[in-house]
Amino acid sequence: MRDNILRVKGLQPGSVQSVPIVLVGNKADLALNGHREIDPQESETLAAQWCCPHLETSARDDVGVNEAFLEAVRQVRFGYFHKYSFIEGYN
């Protein structure tokens, strides 16, 4: 998927240039009830491979949504290579 994002942005996969990416797991409220479709370790592994932050959100419970947008804005504002800022408690 990351390679597809890079292609859409007109960049070659594996190039030095990159785009800001935040991996967001939505519907965290369902995970609390045991309805998780993706293992958290799988998400963390993917985020590490993509060198991007991973946050879990719940729009229903208003958890992590603002933080996900703020992280994307931080990456754009301060540059992708400014090692992810990871908001406390949301990674």
N, CA, C and O atoms as CSV, one atom per row, in Angstrom:
chain,resi,resn,atom,element,x,y,z
A,1,MET,N,N,0.817,-1.179,0.000
A,1,MET,CA,C,0.000,0.000,0.000
A,1,MET,C,C,0.870,1.256,0.000
A,1,MET,O,O,0.565,2.217,-0.706
A,2,ARG,N,N,1.950,1.259,0.783
A,2,ARG,CA,C,2.831,2.427,0.824
A,2,ARG,C,C,3.359,2.736,-0.570
A,2,ARG,O,O,3.411,3.900,-0.969
A,3,ASP,N,N,3.751,1.706,-1.313
A,3,ASP,CA,C,4.251,1.921,-2.671
A,3,ASP,C,C,3.186,2.547,-3.562
A,3,ASP,O,O,3.497,3.392,-4.402
A,4,ASN,N,N,1.934,2.138,-3.385
A,4,ASN,CA,C,0.843,2.742,-4.160
A,4,ASN,C,C,0.679,4.215,-3.817
A,4,ASN,O,O,0.452,5.039,-4.703
A,5,ILE,N,N,0.793,4.549,-2.545
A,5,ILE,CA,C,0.701,5.951,-2.131
A,5,ILE,C,C,1.819,6.754,-2.785
A,5,ILE,O,O,1.585,7.848,-3.299
A,6,LEU,N,N,3.035,6.208,-2.764
A,6,LEU,CA,C,4.156,6.912,-3.377
A,6,LEU,C,C,3.946,7.091,-4.873
A,6,LEU,O,O,4.245,8.153,-5.417
A,7,ARG,N,N,3.430,6.054,-5.548
A,7,ARG,CA,C,3.169,6.157,-6.992
A,7,ARG,C,C,2.158,7.258,-7.291
A,7,ARG,O,O,2.344,8.043,-8.221
A,8,VAL,N,N,1.088,7.314,-6.501
A,8,VAL,CA,C,0.062,8.340,-6.702
A,8,VAL,C,C,0.676,9.726,-6.533
A,8,VAL,O,O,0.299,10.665,-7.235
A,9,LYS,N,N,1.615,9.856,-5.609
A,9,LYS,CA,C,2.281,11.135,-5.378
A,9,LYS,C,C,3.367,11.410,-6.419
A,9,LYS,O,O,4.013,12.458,-6.383
A,10,GLY,N,N,3.568,10.468,-7.347
A,10,GLY,CA,C,4.555,10.665,-8.402
A,10,GLY,C,C,5.977,10.342,-7.988
A,10,GLY,O,O,6.925,10.801,-8.625
A,11,LEU,N,N,6.141,9.558,-6.929
A,11,LEU,CA,C,7.462,9.171,-6.448
A,11,LEU,C,C,7.679,7.690,-6.697
A,11,LEU,O,O,6.728,6.910,-6.740
A,12,GLN,N,N,8.929,7.312,-6.860
A,12,GLN,CA,C,9.266,5.909,-7.053
A,12,GLN,C,C,9.381,5.220,-5.696
A,12,GLN,O,O,10.002,5.758,-4.778
A,13,PRO,N,N,8.786,4.032,-5.562
A,13,PRO,CA,C,8.950,3.284,-4.308
A,13,PRO,C,C,10.432,3.078,-4.020
A,13,PRO,O,O,11.199,2.724,-4.916
A,14,GLY,N,N,10.829,3.297,-2.789
A,14,GLY,CA,C,12.224,3.136,-2.406
A,14,GLY,C,C,13.074,4.366,-2.652
A,14,GLY,O,O,14.266,4.359,-2.346
A,15,SER,N,N,12.489,5.427,-3.199
A,15,SER,CA,C,13.256,6.643,-3.450
A,15,SER,C,C,13.554,7.344,-2.135
A,15,SER,O,O,12.917,7.078,-1.116
A,16,VAL,N,N,14.526,8.238,-2.170
A,16,VAL,CA,C,14.896,8.986,-0.974
A,16,VAL,C,C,13.765,9.919,-0.579
A,16,VAL,O,O,13.521,10.145,0.606
A,17,GLN,N,N,13.073,10.462,-1.579
A,17,GLN,CA,C,11.940,11.330,-1.289
A,17,GLN,C,C,10.802,10.490,-0.729
A,17,GLN,O,O,10.689,9.299,-1.020
A,18,SER,N,N,9.988,11.107,0.053
A,18,SER,CA,C,8.848,10.391,0.593
A,18,SER,C,C,7.736,11.371,0.902
A,18,SER,O,O,7.873,12.576,0.688
A,19,VAL,N,N,6.644,10.846,1.404
A,19,VAL,CA,C,5.497,11.672,1.770
A,19,VAL,C,C,5.138,11.364,3.219
A,19,VAL,O,O,5.380,10.258,3.702
A,20,PRO,N,N,4.568,12.332,3.904
A,20,PRO,CA,C,4.143,12.069,5.277
A,20,PRO,C,C,3.045,11.007,5.309
A,20,PRO,O,O,2.078,11.082,4.551
A,21,ILE,N,N,3.198,10.035,6.175
A,21,ILE,CA,C,2.199,8.976,6.324
A,21,ILE,C,C,1.971,8.736,7.813
A,21,ILE,O,O,2.921,8.646,8.591
A,22,VAL,N,N,0.721,8.636,8.194
A,22,VAL,CA,C,0.348,8.254,9.554
A,22,VAL,C,C,-0.559,7.037,9.418
A,22,VAL,O,O,-1.605,7.111,8.773
A,23,LEU,N,N,-0.169,5.930,10.016
A,23,LEU,CA,C,-0.981,4.720,9.982
A,23,LEU,C,C,-2.003,4.808,11.112
A,23,LEU,O,O,-1.640,4.834,12.288
A,24,VAL,N,N,-3.279,4.853,10.744
A,24,VAL,CA,C,-4.341,5.053,11.728
A,24,VAL,C,C,-5.251,3.832,11.773
A,24,VAL,O,O,-5.821,3.422,10.762
A,25,GLY,N,N,-5.372,3.267,12.954
A,25,GLY,CA,C,-6.321,2.186,13.179
A,25,GLY,C,C,-7.601,2.783,13.736
A,25,GLY,O,O,-7.597,3.361,14.822
A,26,ASN,N,N,-8.678,2.650,13.011
A,26,ASN,CA,C,-9.955,3.239,13.403
A,26,ASN,C,C,-10.804,2.216,14.165
A,26,ASN,O,O,-10.514,1.020,14.159
A,27,LYS,N,N,-11.833,2.704,14.807
A,27,LYS,CA,C,-12.797,1.886,15.548
A,27,LYS,C,C,-12.145,1.174,16.732
A,27,LYS,O,O,-12.426,0.005,16.998
A,28,ALA,N,N,-11.276,1.891,17.437
A,28,ALA,CA,C,-10.620,1.326,18.619
A,28,ALA,C,C,-11.634,0.910,19.676
A,28,ALA,O,O,-11.359,0.028,20.490
A,29,ASP,N,N,-12.807,1.541,19.667
A,29,ASP,CA,C,-13.850,1.178,20.632
A,29,ASP,C,C,-14.314,-0.260,20.433
A,29,ASP,O,O,-14.676,-0.927,21.401
A,30,LEU,N,N,-14.309,-0.748,19.196
A,30,LEU,CA,C,-14.700,-2.136,18.943
A,30,LEU,C,C,-13.634,-3.110,19.439
A,30,LEU,O,O,-13.947,-4.225,19.854
A,31,ALA,N,N,-12.374,-2.681,19.394
A,31,ALA,CA,C,-11.285,-3.539,19.855
A,31,ALA,C,C,-11.418,-3.830,21.345
A,31,ALA,O,O,-11.031,-4.902,21.810
A,32,LEU,N,N,-11.965,-2.878,22.089
A,32,LEU,CA,C,-12.155,-3.090,23.528
A,32,LEU,C,C,-13.141,-4.213,23.808
A,32,LEU,O,O,-13.097,-4.840,24.867
A,33,ASN,N,N,-14.034,-4.466,22.852
A,33,ASN,CA,C,-15.032,-5.532,22.990
A,33,ASN,C,C,-14.589,-6.824,22.315
A,33,ASN,O,O,-15.390,-7.743,22.146
A,34,GLY,N,N,-13.318,-6.899,21.929
A,34,GLY,CA,C,-12.793,-8.101,21.304
A,34,GLY,C,C,-13.080,-8.225,19.822
A,34,GLY,O,O,-12.928,-9.309,19.260
A,35,HIS,N,N,-13.485,-7.164,19.183
A,35,HIS,CA,C,-13.787,-7.192,17.753
A,35,HIS,C,C,-12.658,-6.560,16.949
A,35,HIS,O,O,-12.898,-5.654,16.151
A,36,ARG,N,N,-11.459,-7.018,17.146
A,36,ARG,CA,C,-10.294,-6.473,16.449
A,36,ARG,C,C,-10.027,-7.313,15.205
A,36,ARG,O,O,-9.942,-8.539,15.277
A,37,GLU,N,N,-9.896,-6.638,14.058
A,37,GLU,CA,C,-9.643,-7.356,12.806
A,37,GLU,C,C,-8.158,-7.471,12.499
A,37,GLU,O,O,-7.733,-8.408,11.822
A,38,ILE,N,N,-7.365,-6.523,12.995
A,38,ILE,CA,C,-5.929,-6.540,12.733
A,38,ILE,C,C,-5.197,-6.577,14.068
A,38,ILE,O,O,-5.476,-5.781,14.965
A,39,ASP,N,N,-4.267,-7.500,14.187
A,39,ASP,CA,C,-3.488,-7.645,15.406
A,39,ASP,C,C,-2.646,-6.385,15.634
A,39,ASP,O,O,-2.030,-5.884,14.694
A,40,PRO,N,N,-2.611,-5.869,16.863
A,40,PRO,CA,C,-1.831,-4.655,17.134
A,40,PRO,C,C,-0.356,-4.802,16.762
A,40,PRO,O,O,0.270,-3.845,16.306
A,41,GLN,N,N,0.194,-5.991,16.954
A,41,GLN,CA,C,1.598,-6.210,16.598
A,41,GLN,C,C,1.808,-6.071,15.092
A,41,GLN,O,O,2.837,-5.560,14.650
A,42,GLU,N,N,0.840,-6.521,14.311
A,42,GLU,CA,C,0.922,-6.386,12.856
A,42,GLU,C,C,0.945,-4.910,12.456
A,42,GLU,O,O,1.702,-4.512,11.571
A,43,SER,N,N,0.119,-4.110,13.109
A,43,SER,CA,C,0.090,-2.671,12.831
A,43,SER,C,C,1.407,-2.014,13.201
A,43,SER,O,O,1.936,-1.201,12.442
A,44,GLU,N,N,1.937,-2.360,14.361
A,44,GLU,CA,C,3.204,-1.787,14.807
A,44,GLU,C,C,4.346,-2.190,13.876
A,44,GLU,O,O,5.216,-1.375,13.570
A,45,THR,N,N,4.344,-3.435,13.430
A,45,THR,CA,C,5.371,-3.903,12.503
A,45,THR,C,C,5.299,-3.139,11.194
A,45,THR,O,O,6.324,-2.714,10.661
A,46,LEU,N,N,4.090,-2.963,10.673
A,46,LEU,CA,C,3.910,-2.221,9.425
A,46,LEU,C,C,4.357,-0.771,9.590
A,46,LEU,O,O,5.023,-0.227,8.709
A,47,ALA,N,N,4.000,-0.146,10.698
A,47,ALA,CA,C,4.413,1.238,10.948
A,47,ALA,C,C,5.937,1.343,11.010
A,47,ALA,O,O,6.514,2.308,10.508
A,48,ALA,N,N,6.582,0.364,11.618
A,48,ALA,CA,C,8.044,0.367,11.685
A,48,ALA,C,C,8.654,0.208,10.296
A,48,ALA,O,O,9.638,0.873,9.974
A,49,GLN,N,N,8.080,-0.665,9.472
A,49,GLN,CA,C,8.568,-0.846,8.102
A,49,GLN,C,C,8.413,0.422,7.282
A,49,GLN,O,O,9.283,0.760,6.480
A,50,TRP,N,N,7.313,1.118,7.482
A,50,TRP,CA,C,7.035,2.345,6.736
A,50,TRP,C,C,7.697,3.560,7.367
A,50,TRP,O,O,7.649,4.653,6.803
A,51,CYS,N,N,8.319,3.382,8.541
A,51,CYS,CA,C,8.925,4.497,9.284
A,51,CYS,C,C,7.909,5.603,9.524
A,51,CYS,O,O,8.168,6.774,9.247
A,52,CYS,N,N,6.765,5.218,10.037
A,52,CYS,CA,C,5.715,6.199,10.305
A,52,CYS,C,C,5.068,5.898,11.651
A,52,CYS,O,O,5.144,4.773,12.145
A,53,PRO,N,N,4.437,6.896,12.238
A,53,PRO,CA,C,3.744,6.661,13.503
A,53,PRO,C,C,2.462,5.865,13.309
A,53,PRO,O,O,1.869,5.874,12.230
A,54,HIS,N,N,2.046,5.184,14.352
A,54,HIS,CA,C,0.797,4.418,14.336
A,54,HIS,C,C,-0.054,4.890,15.500
A,54,HIS,O,O,0.404,4.919,16.642
A,55,LEU,N,N,-1.286,5.258,15.212
A,55,LEU,CA,C,-2.218,5.693,16.247
A,55,LEU,C,C,-3.514,4.927,16.093
A,55,LEU,O,O,-3.903,4.562,14.984
A,56,GLU,N,N,-4.182,4.685,17.209
A,56,GLU,CA,C,-5.507,4.071,17.167
A,56,GLU,C,C,-6.530,5.125,17.544
A,56,GLU,O,O,-6.315,5.921,18.458
A,57,THR,N,N,-7.648,5.122,16.826
A,57,THR,CA,C,-8.671,6.144,17.039
A,57,THR,C,C,-10.047,5.516,17.198
A,57,THR,O,O,-10.291,4.376,16.804
A,58,SER,N,N,-10.926,6.296,17.785
A,58,SER,CA,C,-12.337,5.942,17.854
A,58,SER,C,C,-13.128,7.222,17.636
A,58,SER,O,O,-13.167,8.093,18.505
A,59,ALA,N,N,-13.749,7.331,16.489
A,59,ALA,CA,C,-14.579,8.508,16.217
A,59,ALA,C,C,-15.784,8.518,17.158
A,59,ALA,O,O,-16.217,9.575,17.616
A,60,ARG,N,N,-16.314,7.336,17.437
A,60,ARG,CA,C,-17.480,7.244,18.321
A,60,ARG,C,C,-17.178,7.801,19.711
A,60,ARG,O,O,-17.974,8.548,20.281
A,61,ASP,N,N,-16.014,7.425,20.246
A,61,ASP,CA,C,-15.634,7.860,21.589
A,61,ASP,C,C,-14.770,9.121,21.581
A,61,ASP,O,O,-14.340,9.591,22.634
A,62,ASP,N,N,-14.518,9.661,20.397
A,62,ASP,CA,C,-13.681,10.854,20.229
A,62,ASP,C,C,-12.313,10.668,20.886
A,62,ASP,O,O,-11.870,11.491,21.688
A,63,VAL,N,N,-11.660,9.569,20.525
A,63,VAL,CA,C,-10.344,9.245,21.061
A,63,VAL,C,C,-9.335,9.192,19.919
A,63,VAL,O,O,-9.503,8.428,18.968
A,64,GLY,N,N,-8.300,9.998,20.017
A,64,GLY,CA,C,-7.196,9.925,19.072
A,64,GLY,C,C,-7.425,10.561,17.718
A,64,GLY,O,O,-6.488,10.643,16.924
A,65,VAL,N,N,-8.630,11.014,17.421
A,65,VAL,CA,C,-8.926,11.576,16.095
A,65,VAL,C,C,-8.144,12.867,15.881
A,65,VAL,O,O,-7.460,13.022,14.870
A,66,ASN,N,N,-8.244,13.788,16.829
A,66,ASN,CA,C,-7.496,15.043,16.705
A,66,ASN,C,C,-6.000,14.788,16.658
A,66,ASN,O,O,-5.284,15.440,15.897
A,67,GLU,N,N,-5.522,13.854,17.457
A,67,GLU,CA,C,-4.103,13.543,17.498
A,67,GLU,C,C,-3.609,13.021,16.152
A,67,GLU,O,O,-2.499,13.346,15.733
A,68,ALA,N,N,-4.423,12.216,15.472
A,68,ALA,CA,C,-4.040,11.700,14.156
A,68,ALA,C,C,-3.877,12.847,13.159
A,68,ALA,O,O,-2.905,12.885,12.404
A,69,PHE,N,N,-4.821,13.772,13.160
A,69,PHE,CA,C,-4.713,14.925,12.264
A,69,PHE,C,C,-3.527,15.809,12.645
A,69,PHE,O,O,-2.807,16.294,11.773
A,70,LEU,N,N,-3.324,16.019,13.942
A,70,LEU,CA,C,-2.192,16.837,14.384
A,70,LEU,C,C,-0.864,16.217,13.973
A,70,LEU,O,O,0.064,16.928,13.588
A,71,GLU,N,N,-0.772,14.905,14.053
A,71,GLU,CA,C,0.462,14.225,13.643
A,71,GLU,C,C,0.718,14.428,12.156
A,71,GLU,O,O,1.854,14.678,11.751
A,72,ALA,N,N,-0.322,14.323,11.344
A,72,ALA,CA,C,-0.166,14.556,9.902
A,72,ALA,C,C,0.283,15.991,9.640
A,72,ALA,O,O,1.162,16.227,8.811
A,73,VAL,N,N,-0.311,16.941,10.338
A,73,VAL,CA,C,0.068,18.350,10.172
A,73,VAL,C,C,1.509,18.567,10.611
A,73,VAL,O,O,2.252,19.289,9.946
A,74,ARG,N,N,1.916,17.955,11.717
A,74,ARG,CA,C,3.304,18.086,12.177
A,74,ARG,C,C,4.277,17.593,11.115
A,74,ARG,O,O,5.301,18.225,10.854
A,75,GLN,N,N,3.947,16.460,10.509
A,75,GLN,CA,C,4.846,15.910,9.495
A,75,GLN,C,C,4.959,16.840,8.297
A,75,GLN,O,O,6.045,17.016,7.745
A,76,VAL,N,N,3.854,17.429,7.896
A,76,VAL,CA,C,3.881,18.357,6.762
A,76,VAL,C,C,4.633,19.627,7.153
A,76,VAL,O,O,5.469,20.121,6.396
A,77,ARG,N,N,4.335,20.138,8.313
A,77,ARG,CA,C,4.910,21.415,8.746
A,77,ARG,C,C,6.404,21.324,9.032
A,77,ARG,O,O,7.162,22.213,8.645
A,78,PHE,N,N,6.831,20.269,9.698
A,78,PHE,CA,C,8.224,20.164,10.109
A,78,PHE,C,C,9.051,19.237,9.225
A,78,PHE,O,O,10.251,19.076,9.446
A,79,GLY,N,N,8.429,18.638,8.243
A,79,GLY,CA,C,9.163,17.769,7.332
A,79,GLY,C,C,9.096,16.320,7.753
A,79,GLY,O,O,9.174,15.994,8.938
A,80,TYR,N,N,8.953,15.466,6.779
A,80,TYR,CA,C,8.817,14.028,7.020
A,80,TYR,C,C,10.020,13.461,7.762
A,80,TYR,O,O,9.861,12.576,8.603
A,81,PHE,N,N,11.211,13.948,7.471
A,81,PHE,CA,C,12.412,13.352,8.046
A,81,PHE,C,C,12.714,13.854,9.457
A,81,PHE,O,O,13.766,13.552,10.020
A,82,HIS,N,N,11.783,14.623,10.020
A,82,HIS,CA,C,11.912,15.107,11.394
A,82,HIS,C,C,11.434,14.006,12.344
A,82,HIS,O,O,10.627,14.280,13.233
A,83,LYS,N,N,11.894,12.808,12.185
A,83,LYS,CA,C,11.506,11.624,12.967
A,83,LYS,C,C,10.173,11.821,13.665
A,83,LYS,O,O,9.957,12.844,14.315
A,84,TYR,N,N,9.302,10.877,13.542
A,84,TYR,CA,C,7.936,11.075,14.012
A,84,TYR,C,C,7.869,11.586,15.439
A,84,TYR,O,O,8.677,11.231,16.297
A,85,SER,N,N,6.870,12.436,15.657
A,85,SER,CA,C,6.764,13.128,16.934
A,85,SER,C,C,5.982,12.332,17.969
A,85,SER,O,O,6.096,12.617,19.162
A,86,PHE,N,N,5.214,11.371,17.566
A,86,PHE,CA,C,4.450,10.528,18.485
A,86,PHE,C,C,3.863,11.290,19.664
A,86,PHE,O,O,4.580,11.672,20.589
A,87,ILE,N,N,2.618,11.496,19.626
A,87,ILE,CA,C,1.906,12.158,20.703
A,87,ILE,C,C,1.837,11.195,21.882
A,87,ILE,O,O,1.464,10.034,21.710
A,88,GLU,N,N,2.186,11.654,23.055
A,88,GLU,CA,C,2.204,10.804,24.253
A,88,GLU,C,C,0.910,10.012,24.412
A,88,GLU,O,O,-0.185,10.573,24.374
A,89,GLY,N,N,1.053,8.707,24.589
A,89,GLY,CA,C,-0.098,7.862,24.878
A,89,GLY,C,C,-0.900,7.424,23.666
A,89,GLY,O,O,-1.888,6.705,23.818
A,90,TYR,N,N,-0.508,7.834,22.471
A,90,TYR,CA,C,-1.274,7.465,21.279
A,90,TYR,C,C,-0.428,6.742,20.250
A,90,TYR,O,O,-0.720,6.845,19.058
A,91,ASN,N,N,0.601,6.019,20.646
A,91,ASN,CA,C,1.385,5.309,19.649
A,91,ASN,C,C,1.375,3.838,19.888
A,91,ASN,O,O,1.991,3.086,19.133
